[in-house]
């Protein structure tokens, strides 16, 4: 059984944590304030472990980065990059700026020439980042109930790490579109902007993307 360390304690972290437990992984959520996770731990039947960011990074055979994009690098520093050397790190983050949306369109603090994931990969070159779970709401990340199988777009520089993530996504009920190297995060991260527009404008959040092949 693989162990999953999750850096973060918000909605994404909690939803994925429950999902990994459901699919028989060992899970530790890392937080700067574990007391706020006591109710969540009760909801899991006490199966999950709680600790600091550093504890979660050390615990996980695979690590999930589930924090706001503007604090992603700082969270990794707190967790200790040395605790994630050559580990698969699932990067769920998006570079959402503090500025309000414009006509339902989120604003990003990155450009189309460099994604947040590329910035993290450059800053922490020995960590094997794989972008995933960034283009759908947390309620749909695990076992999404659609008539047709939705697609999760992923990318990353390390092929072995992408295979680890593909295994998880398959278990979680997703079709997979591997878009190649970390550069592809320039296109994958903005999918969050597109996904959020129906929610921002019409309050509709129950959708996902599907890549159609002939």
C-alpha distance (Angstrom), angle and dihedral (degrees) to the residues before:
residue distance angle dihedral
X1 . . .
X2 3.78 . .
X3 3.78 120.1 .
X4 3.80 119.4 -131.0
X5 3.79 121.4 -155.0
X6 3.79 114.0 -165.1
X7 3.79 119.7 -159.6
X8 3.78 104.0 -153.0
X9 3.79 139.0 40.4
X10 3.81 105.8 -143.5
X11 3.80 129.6 106.6
X12 3.82 95.0 -69.9
X13 3.79 92.9 48.6
X14 3.80 92.7 47.0
X15 3.81 94.7 46.6
X16 3.79 93.5 48.1
X17 3.79 90.5 43.7
X18 3.80 91.0 57.0
X19 3.79 89.7 44.8
X20 3.78 93.7 53.7
X21 3.81 90.4 47.7
X22 3.81 89.8 50.0
X23 3.79 88.8 54.0
X24 3.80 92.6 49.7
X25 3.78 102.1 -101.8
X26 3.79 123.7 138.5
X27 3.80 108.9 -115.6
X28 3.79 137.8 -162.1
X29 3.80 121.5 -177.7
X30 3.78 115.4 -152.4
X31 3.78 119.3 -149.1
X32 3.77 139.5 161.5
X33 3.82 86.1 -131.6
X34 3.81 112.5 32.3
X35 3.81 91.6 178.2
X36 3.80 90.5 77.2
X37 3.81 89.5 60.3
X38 3.81 96.8 58.6
X39 3.82 92.8 99.8
X40 3.81 91.7 47.0
X41 3.80 90.6 51.2
X42 3.80 90.0 51.7
X43 3.81 89.3 52.1
X44 3.81 89.0 56.7
X45 3.78 91.7 53.7
X46 3.77 89.8 -108.7
X47 3.79 91.6 -67.9
X48 3.79 96.6 124.4
X49 3.78 125.4 79.3
X50 3.79 124.0 -135.9
X51 3.77 129.5 -151.0
X52 3.77 146.2 128.7
X53 3.80 124.6 -59.8
X54 3.80 87.1 -98.2
X55 3.80 92.1 50.4
X56 3.81 91.3 51.5
X57 3.81 92.9 47.8
X58 3.79 91.4 51.2
X59 3.82 92.8 44.4
X60 3.77 99.2 51.4
X61 3.77 125.3 86.8
X62 3.79 79.6 -169.4
X63 3.81 120.7 26.7
X64 3.80 127.7 -152.4
X65 3.79 119.3 -152.0
X66 3.82 104.7 -151.0
X67 3.80 108.1 162.2
X68 3.79 135.2 107.6
X69 3.77 111.4 -69.3
X70 3.78 94.0 -121.4
X71 3.81 91.3 61.6
X72 3.82 98.4 36.5
X73 3.80 96.3 106.3
X74 3.80 92.3 44.4
X75 3.82 90.5 50.5
X76 3.79 90.7 53.1
X77 3.79 90.3 49.8
X78 3.82 89.9 51.6
X79 3.81 90.8 47.7
X80 3.80 90.6 49.0
X81 3.81 117.0 -113.2
X82 3.79 87.4 -136.4
X83 3.81 87.6 67.1
X84 3.81 90.4 59.4
X85 3.78 100.9 44.7
X86 3.81 109.3 148.0
X87 3.81 90.3 -11.7
X88 3.78 122.6 132.5
X89 3.81 108.1 -105.5
X90 3.80 115.7 -169.3
X91 3.79 105.7 -145.1
X92 3.81 109.9 -152.1
X93 3.79 95.0 165.4
X94 3.79 131.0 120.2
X95 3.83 126.3 -162.3
X96 3.80 95.1 -120.4
X97 3.79 112.7 169.9
X98 3.79 124.8 -138.9
X99 3.81 90.8 -116.1
X100 3.82 116.2 103.3
X101 3.83 120.3 -102.2
X102 3.79 118.8 -92.0
X103 3.81 113.2 -133.5
X104 3.78 88.4 -21.7
X105 3.81 94.3 -48.7
X106 3.79 116.4 124.0
X107 3.78 119.0 -132.4
X108 3.81 120.1 -128.8
X109 3.79 129.8 -153.8
X110 3.82 91.5 -143.6
X111 3.80 131.0 72.1
X112 3.80 130.5 -127.4
X113 3.81 88.0 -103.6
X114 3.83 96.0 63.6
X115 3.78 129.7 24.3
X116 3.77 127.5 -151.2
X117 3.79 89.7 -112.0
X118 3.80 90.6 55.6
X119 3.79 89.7 51.2
X120 3.80 90.3 52.1
X121 3.82 92.2 45.7
X122 3.80 90.5 51.9
X123 3.80 93.0 47.2
X124 3.82 93.5 45.4
X125 3.82 104.8 29.7
X126 3.82 96.2 169.0
X127 3.81 93.2 57.9
X128 3.81 116.5 91.3
X129 3.80 103.3 -136.5
X130 3.80 121.0 -168.9
X131 3.79 118.6 -174.2
X132 3.82 112.8 -134.9
X133 3.82 142.4 134.3
X134 3.82 91.9 31.9
X135 3.82 98.5 111.2
X136 3.80 102.9 56.0
X137 3.79 136.2 54.1
X138 3.78 120.0 -93.7
X139 3.82 92.5 -113.4
X140 3.82 89.8 63.8
X141 3.79 100.8 41.2
X142 3.80 96.6 95.7
X143 3.82 124.1 47.8
X144 3.83 94.8 -15.0
X145 3.81 110.6 -154.2
X146 3.80 105.8 -136.4
X147 3.81 131.0 138.2
X148 3.79 88.5 -120.2
X149 3.78 127.6 34.5
X150 3.82 111.7 -96.1
X151 3.80 122.9 -136.4
X152 3.77 127.4 -117.5
X153 3.79 113.3 -156.5
X154 3.80 114.1 -145.5
X155 3.78 138.8 175.0
X156 3.77 139.3 174.3
X157 3.79 142.9 144.5
X158 3.81 97.7 -115.2
X159 3.80 115.1 72.7
X160 3.81 95.3 -163.0
X161 3.79 91.0 54.0
X162 3.79 90.9 49.6
X163 3.80 88.5 54.3
X164 3.81 89.4 54.5
X165 3.79 90.1 52.6
X166 3.80 92.6 45.2
X167 3.80 89.4 55.8
X168 3.81 90.4 53.0
X169 3.79 93.3 46.2
X170 3.79 91.6 50.4
X171 3.81 90.0 51.4
X172 3.80 89.3 48.7
X173 3.82 91.9 53.9
X174 3.80 102.1 -102.9
X175 3.76 134.4 136.5
X176 3.79 111.0 -135.9
X177 3.79 133.5 -134.3
X178 3.80 111.1 -172.4
X179 3.78 106.3 -156.5
X180 3.80 95.7 -173.7
X181 3.78 129.7 -122.2
X182 3.81 129.2 17.2
X183 3.81 89.5 -89.5
X184 3.81 87.5 76.1
X185 3.80 89.4 68.8
X186 3.81 84.9 80.3
X187 3.81 85.7 72.7
X188 3.82 99.8 31.1
X189 3.80 97.7 52.8
X190 3.84 93.1 57.2
X191 3.81 89.0 56.7
X192 3.80 84.9 80.2
X193 3.79 88.7 61.5
X194 3.79 90.8 53.1
X195 3.82 93.3 43.6
X196 3.82 91.5 53.2
X197 3.81 98.1 51.3
X198 3.86 96.7 82.0
X199 3.79 88.4 47.8
X200 3.78 94.8 47.6
X201 3.80 94.5 46.5
X202 3.81 104.1 30.4
X203 3.80 106.7 14.8
X204 3.82 91.3 -113.3
X205 3.79 112.4 141.7
X206 3.82 103.4 151.5
X207 3.79 100.8 94.8
X208 3.81 139.7 95.9
X209 3.79 138.8 -172.8
X210 3.78 125.3 -97.7
X211 3.80 125.3 -167.3
X212 3.81 109.8 -144.2
X213 3.80 119.0 -148.4
X214 3.82 126.0 -169.3
